[in-house]
Amino acid sequence: MKKSNDTFFLFSIGPVQEFLAAARRTRDLFAGSYLLSHLAGQAAQVFLKGKAKLIFPNIKKGEEIKKLDTASIPNRIFGSVSNGNAEALAEQAATQVRGGFTKLAQTIANEKLFGVTTEKDPIWKTFWLEQSAKFLQIYYVTCPAAAFEDNYARLYRELDYALGQRKLLRDFEELGWLKANGQPELGQPGLKCSLVPNLSVVYPQSYESPKRYWDEHLLKPKNRHEFRKNERLSAIAITKRKCLPHLAVRENFPSTSTLAAGHYYRNLLEMWKQTAADSDLRKTIGEFASKVNTLTGIISAPQNSANYPALQKKAPDDFKTFLGIDGDWLHSESYSEERLKNEYGLENVPHEAGLAKSALDSLIQTANRHDPGCRPPGKYYAILYFDGDKMGEKLTKIVEDKKFDAARTLHTNASAALREFSTETVPRIVEGVADDVTPRLGKVIYSGGDDVLAFCALEDLFEILRELRTEFEKHLANIGADVQFHGSVGVAIAHHQMNLQQVLDAARNSEHFAKETLERDALGIALLKRSGEHSTTGCKWYINDKKYLEHEYGALQVLKEFAGMIDSGIVATGFIYNLHAEKTGLEGILQEEDVLQEIKRLLLRHSDPNKKEEVENYFTRSLAPFFNELHRPNLKNGISMSVLTQFIDLLEVAQFVGQGGRQ
Amino acid sequence: MKQKLKLFIRPNDVLFFRDGRPFDAGGDYTARLAFPPTPVTFYGAIRAAILGQKASNFSQLKTKPWPTEFNSIGLETQKRTLCISDFGLALARKGAKKIQRLYPIPLDLAKNKDEDDYFILSPSPDKDSAISMNFPISGLRILHNASALDAKGNPLILETPAGFLTESGMKKYLNNKAPTGSKDIMPTHDVFEVEPRVGIRRDNKTNTAETGYIYTLEFARLGNAWREYQIGFVMEINTDLLETDAAKVKLLRLGGEARSAVYEADADWVNPDKPTIGTKFKLTLLTPAIFKNGWLPDFIDPNSLCGPMDNGKIKVKLVSAAVGKYVGIGGWDIQEGRAKPVRRAVPAGSVYFFESADDTQFDSDKLIQKVYLKSIHEHSNLSEDSNLIEQGLGLTIIGAW
């Protein structure tokens, strides 16, 4: 057999989770994700210029750099190079990535905003250089195909294993610092970064203390759109926050307040389209937007904020002024004297705040007149992590016992399918920008390979989850391998003012719950109420084997239907309340059938008398099988959660979603 | 000679140890838990407890130098003699009969990702592997276990297990046997749970919550006697200043949010067995260590990978290492009123594999005497005021490989 001359490489850039989680704003999260993807794109370009063939991700030579510059390039690159030195190429890619990151940080350090340059201030320079040069962790492994006698599957597995073993040694360098007298010292002193743990806040030599520099120079009201009150940052956190314009990205990102109020914008857009140009609704919307813009101009608050992509695309131009109002201004508490003083450092609150508040009251009343079912702006949003299950194992399995070229083709096919899923299908599902679909209230942060990180409004959550899961399987069903691919998702539902890092952690933990406790192919949901009551629950995607995704008693269908009945008032919230109250007693009942009868009795008792038949039908065809299905082992041994608790928690999440986050 | 006290410290309620980020209600809204705490936290708690018990006039402490009776716990610039030894991770479980320490999972202990099969990794004997990797220094060897294979002979997907190693688990580990099951590895949720608590700031004039001042603190709730064991901390410390009278309640202020713990001064526990060493050994860090070269121990030359321990009497060569993600160690300098510089530290659980630099057998007893439950910093040239050893940093346990 002819031996291949290819040398394979596996290259990874980190730290991913730590870098992403250091986010206080949605924009930080997006920027962090984009920057990592950009750096991975830079590495990919080095490999391609070195005549390498990339397998994961599926990028071909000649593809434009601009196309690579979307937040869709995974941080792991797998490929091969013929008759070349893969190790030298990987080292070149690592140098390019490190250099690119340090250069970007240096450029940002010299921005006018800071009032200092790295050239003139050695302390400022040292902080930036040390932190940026010693932050990234790049690991790679290489191996000639001939070493495993052209056994592609073995080679892939061994490289994957070796990269894992390489990561067992997480080498790092100590940070250095220059004292005011120019003496070098180990460790960095001063205040610590608000976002990235264990990094010091940057400050120049001319200020003795970092606190003074930040308070007197950077945290002025005019910089409020750059830095929040009490926020003091390291070079890494600032680089993340300010990198997008340097990477030629103009995209802005909706705030959590805007994300939570998504349905209100969508409802008003629908109403706007149905009313005449001189209607009181249009006038009230216009007046509200005008009054808020006047106020934000006076207090130097951000204007023309981003909104959901689908709304921005589908809204008529004259509605876009309203869409550019941040969701925060849709809540009356935002206009309180104390809040305005605290948030914007005002000594006196301008009377325009009162005018804008009145305009908001008027808007809500007018909208209610037009549509009595129109809910007030929501305060909760969802963030989701989707991830393919056991991808490494399955990608190895599909190439096992295959000849070298056939195996490589299979991997290329899988990679192409993943790229199509992540770059085309996921945005379509989550953001719904296409002309022929209803505008979706979702925004993708990262979608690359089998990973998706996205925000969405509660109203569209269940449908987005269902479609992601369905499409993921469909995309990978046609690659010519006899392996079924599926994925799990972790969701966190949180108040728009909750610390974003905590929400991200909760979503990540839910994903872990879905993968580990529910043993994959499942969804985990954390409900983080503002009151401090936090819970995590979840279930398999399906019940009754695999007829789940479109089926009337697939888990998401059951939950979505229940949310709908709560929303329309067919079922009262007293049902869950009473079920909770009876839980301990019910758990003492050994017969499952008796518990179900009591659930049914409570459900019907809290139902609209005119809709009892519909509710009974829902119970029989969906809720009862769903409850029974939860009795099949679906939780790993040792997890102390009763089936009834799991059932109630899931319905409580559905109820919360049905209420749009109102309690 | 100061007496050596063996303490068991049990919390009265939840405990609060914050990560390195600043927190103020109205600014950042969540203070994240960093658990378990480093020995530096305990060192500070013991010093504060001694001052609380013995100092009659706190204003004396604002001036330098401190009264001579406190020399042993003195200022940063004075050479203190208060020293933590035999500290381990500090976590321990107290049952009806005895106290057993709980150890951080060594990073050379791996678990099959999908099964409860455990493996001890060691440096591969294959020095000329076809697989190249970007180790920070050339010459280091990959860690592996030749029996961690699936039915087809392919390498298993391994991960570092979660939880804490028990005494029996440590005993097996030090004898190069893989721990098995819950007897050897205690799950994290049995040791502690994160308990988020929401707080508000109250306006004392109106007795109502102030707008914008809602915040969350993440506390650690340690496993308690309702279970089989009371989870707490153990430490050995050389002082005769700390209150030991059995008739008195002995309180410590531990961590943040004015949380308290009670210490028992008559605790005792058994140390792990000492192995016999031939030409190679491994050092596993029980507490974090701070090196000038980041992850690389100070006594190792990065070019030759060789270095002297015990002032040159023991010559070793670094063969491989399993090092976790660095942790930050800083703190607050009360006297100077400012944050101490944060140093990047090699985390507990990290392992360094050594062999004899000249292929001769080590004097096993002598080697063990120098490294067993001793600080790795004893083999570095440290500046006078660093106090790393005294604060219980860099404590190691020795094993064979």
Chai-1 contact restraints between the chains, C-beta under 6 A:
chainA,res_idxA,chainB,res_idxB,connection_type,confidence,min_distance_angstrom,max_distance_angstrom,comment,restraint_id
A,E87,B,S132,contact,1.0,0.0,6.0,A-B,restraint_1
A,Y140,B,N134,contact,1.0,0.0,6.0,A-B,restraint_2
A,V141,B,I131,contact,1.0,0.0,6.0,A-B,restraint_3
A,V141,B,M133,contact,1.0,0.0,6.0,A-B,restraint_4
A,T142,B,S132,contact,1.0,0.0,6.0,A-B,restraint_5
A,C143,B,A130,contact,1.0,0.0,6.0,A-B,restraint_6
A,C143,B,I131,contact,1.0,0.0,6.0,A-B,restraint_7
A,A147,B,A130,contact,1.0,0.0,6.0,A-B,restraint_8
A,R157,B,N154,contact,1.0,0.0,6.0,A-B,restraint_9
A,Y161,B,P155,contact,1.0,0.0,6.0,A-B,restraint_10
A,A162,B,I131,contact,1.0,0.0,6.0,A-B,restraint_11
A,Q165,B,I142,contact,1.0,0.0,6.0,A-B,restraint_12
A,Q165,B,L143,contact,1.0,0.0,6.0,A-B,restraint_13
A,R166,B,M133,contact,1.0,0.0,6.0,A-B,restraint_14
A,L168,B,L143,contact,1.0,0.0,6.0,A-B,restraint_15
A,L168,B,A322,contact,1.0,0.0,6.0,A-B,restraint_16
A,L169,B,A321,contact,1.0,0.0,6.0,A-B,restraint_17
A,L169,B,V323,contact,1.0,0.0,6.0,A-B,restraint_18
A,R170,B,V323,contact,1.0,0.0,6.0,A-B,restraint_19
A,R170,B,K325,contact,1.0,0.0,6.0,A-B,restraint_20
A,D171,B,P136,contact,1.0,0.0,6.0,A-B,restraint_21
A,D171,B,W295,contact,1.0,0.0,6.0,A-B,restraint_22
A,F172,B,G294,contact,1.0,0.0,6.0,A-B,restraint_23
A,F172,B,W295,contact,1.0,0.0,6.0,A-B,restraint_24
A,F172,B,Y326,contact,1.0,0.0,6.0,A-B,restraint_25
A,F172,B,R344,contact,1.0,0.0,6.0,A-B,restraint_26
A,E173,B,G294,contact,1.0,0.0,6.0,A-B,restraint_27
A,E174,B,G294,contact,1.0,0.0,6.0,A-B,restraint_28
A,E174,B,R344,contact,1.0,0.0,6.0,A-B,restraint_29
A,G187,B,P341,contact,1.0,0.0,6.0,A-B,restraint_30
A,G187,B,V342,contact,1.0,0.0,6.0,A-B,restraint_31
A,G187,B,R343,contact,1.0,0.0,6.0,A-B,restraint_32
A,Q188,B,P341,contact,1.0,0.0,6.0,A-B,restraint_33
A,P189,B,P341,contact,1.0,0.0,6.0,A-B,restraint_34
A,K192,B,G20,contact,1.0,0.0,6.0,A-B,restraint_35
A,K192,B,P22,contact,1.0,0.0,6.0,A-B,restraint_36
A,S194,B,P22,contact,1.0,0.0,6.0,A-B,restraint_37
A,S194,B,D28,contact,1.0,0.0,6.0,A-B,restraint_38
A,P197,B,D19,contact,1.0,0.0,6.0,A-B,restraint_39
A,P197,B,G20,contact,1.0,0.0,6.0,A-B,restraint_40
A,P197,B,R21,contact,1.0,0.0,6.0,A-B,restraint_41
A,N198,B,G20,contact,1.0,0.0,6.0,A-B,restraint_42
A,N198,B,G328,contact,1.0,0.0,6.0,A-B,restraint_43
A,N198,B,V342,contact,1.0,0.0,6.0,A-B,restraint_44
A,N230,B,G27,contact,1.0,0.0,6.0,A-B,restraint_45
A,E338,B,T211,contact,1.0,0.0,6.0,A-B,restraint_46
A,R339,B,T211,contact,1.0,0.0,6.0,A-B,restraint_47
A,N342,B,G212,contact,1.0,0.0,6.0,A-B,restraint_48
A,N499,B,Y29,contact,1.0,0.0,6.0,A-B,restraint_49
A,N499,B,T30,contact,1.0,0.0,6.0,A-B,restraint_50
A,Q502,B,T30,contact,1.0,0.0,6.0,A-B,restraint_51
A,G532,B,V198,contact,1.0,0.0,6.0,A-B,restraint_52
